[in-house]
Amino acid sequence: MKTLRDVSVGETAKVKKLHGEGPTKRRIMDMGITKGVDIYVRKVAPLGDPMELNIRNYELSVRKGDAEMIEVE
């Protein structure tokens, strides 16, 4: 299973499935991360946390823990 955390800087990935449950999954979906959307990884902080993404024409930063719940293809 490949997650968003495995995607390298400069690559684009399509969301395949969201893992997690309850408020955490709802928060991820509220950020616009839903099945089928493309996510471009703009940059990653020096220690790997957070990741800066471009999604649906806006910029978003997510923590490594949240990125691991997003399965991509």
Secondary structure, 3 states (H helix, E strand, C coil): CCEHHHCCCCCEEEEEEECCCHHHHHHHHHCCCCCCCEEEEEEECCCCCCEEEEECCEEEEECHHHHCCEEEC
